[in-house]
Amino acid sequence: VQLQAYGGGLVQPGGSLRLSCAASGRTFSSYAMGWFRQAPGMEREFVAAISWSGGSTRYKDSVKDRFTISRVNAKNTVYLQMNSLKPEDTAVYYCAARFSLGHETTYLNAYDYHDWGQGTLVTVSS
């Protein structure tokens, strides 16, 4: 599956952004999805994940009260709603996909995912 992430930008601390990740193909609903981020000089880290049905979600501890992952399979799109943004949330955000039909599993490691989008930059700064 091919992925395209968008929706990043510059936002002030405390602000909100919604990232979107659009997938090609007609089997999007068969894929578990994840969001990762990579800050300058840092390794890529897990942010949030959602199962193929949307019934299971997981979050990095530092974002779980501020970010929400969701998906609309009919639109081949997964979202990451980010509220109360902090400067430490500044990073390039990537969406990722892994075929997972029939398994209500969320995947937390980058190596679990087979397909990646190009990334969208989120900058939190005053």
C-alpha positions in Angstrom: 0.0 0.0 0.0 1.2 3.5 -0.8 0.9 6.1 1.9 0.9 9.9 1.8 1.0 11.9 5.0 0.0 15.5 5.2 -1.3 18.2 7.5 1.9 19.3 9.3 2.9 22.8 9.8 3.9 25.5 12.3 1.8 25.8 15.5 2.2 27.6 18.8 2.6 25.7 22.0 -0.8 24.6 23.3 -2.3 24.5 19.7 -3.7 21.7 17.7 -3.1 20.0 14.4 -4.7 17.0 12.6 -2.4 14.9 10.5 -3.9 12.7 7.8 -2.5 9.7 6.0 -4.1 8.7 2.7 -3.6 5.2 1.4 -3.9 3.9 -2.1 -5.5 0.6 -3.0 -8.8 -1.0 -2.1 -7.5 -3.1 0.9 -6.8 -0.4 3.3 -9.1 -1.9 5.8 -6.8 -5.0 6.0 -3.9 -3.0 7.4 -3.0 -2.0 10.9 -1.7 1.6 10.9 0.8 3.5 13.0 2.2 7.0 13.4 5.9 7.5 14.2 8.0 10.6 14.5 11.6 11.6 14.2 13.1 14.7 15.7 16.4 16.1 14.4 19.3 14.0 15.7 17.0 11.5 17.3 15.8 8.0 16.4 12.4 7.4 15.0 9.9 6.7 17.8 6.5 5.2 18.1 3.6 7.7 18.6 0.3 5.8 18.1 -1.1 2.7 16.5 -4.6 1.5 15.5 -5.8 -2.0 14.5 -7.3 -2.7 11.1 -10.8 -2.3 12.4 -10.1 0.7 14.6 -11.1 -1.3 17.6 -7.7 -1.2 19.3 -5.4 1.7 19.8 -2.1 2.3 21.6 -0.1 5.5 22.4 3.3 6.6 23.5 2.9 7.5 27.2 3.8 11.2 26.7 1.0 11.7 24.1 -1.9 9.5 25.2 -3.8 12.3 26.9 -3.3 14.7 24.0 -3.2 12.7 20.8 -6.0 10.6 19.2 -5.5 8.1 16.4 -8.5 7.2 14.3 -9.3 5.8 10.8 -12.1 5.9 8.3 -11.7 2.8 6.2 -14.2 4.0 3.6 -11.9 7.0 2.9 -8.7 5.0 3.1 -7.4 7.5 5.7 -5.9 7.4 9.1 -5.7 10.5 11.3 -3.7 11.8 14.2 -5.4 14.5 16.1 -2.8 16.4 18.2 -3.9 18.7 20.9 -2.0 20.7 23.6 1.1 20.5 21.5 4.5 21.1 23.1 7.8 22.1 21.6 9.1 18.6 22.2 6.4 17.3 19.8 8.4 18.9 17.0 9.4 16.3 14.5 8.7 14.8 11.1 5.7 12.5 11.5 5.4 9.3 9.4 2.5 7.0 8.9 3.1 3.3 8.4 1.1 0.2 7.4 1.2 -3.5 8.1 -1.1 -6.1 6.6 -3.1 -7.5 9.6 -6.5 -8.7 8.5 -8.3 -10.7 11.2 -5.9 -9.7 14.0 -6.9 -6.9 16.4 -3.3 -6.1 16.9 -1.5 -2.8 17.3 2.1 -2.7 16.4 4.6 -0.5 18.4 7.9 -1.1 16.6 9.0 0.4 13.4 10.3 -3.0 12.1 6.7 -4.4 12.3 5.6 -2.1 9.5 6.2 -2.8 5.8 5.0 0.4 4.1 5.8 4.0 5.0 4.7 7.4 3.9 7.0 10.3 3.2 6.6 12.2 6.4 5.1 15.6 7.3 6.9 18.2 9.4 5.3 19.4 12.6 6.9 22.4 14.3 5.7 23.6 17.7 7.2 27.0 18.4 6.2 30.5 19.6 
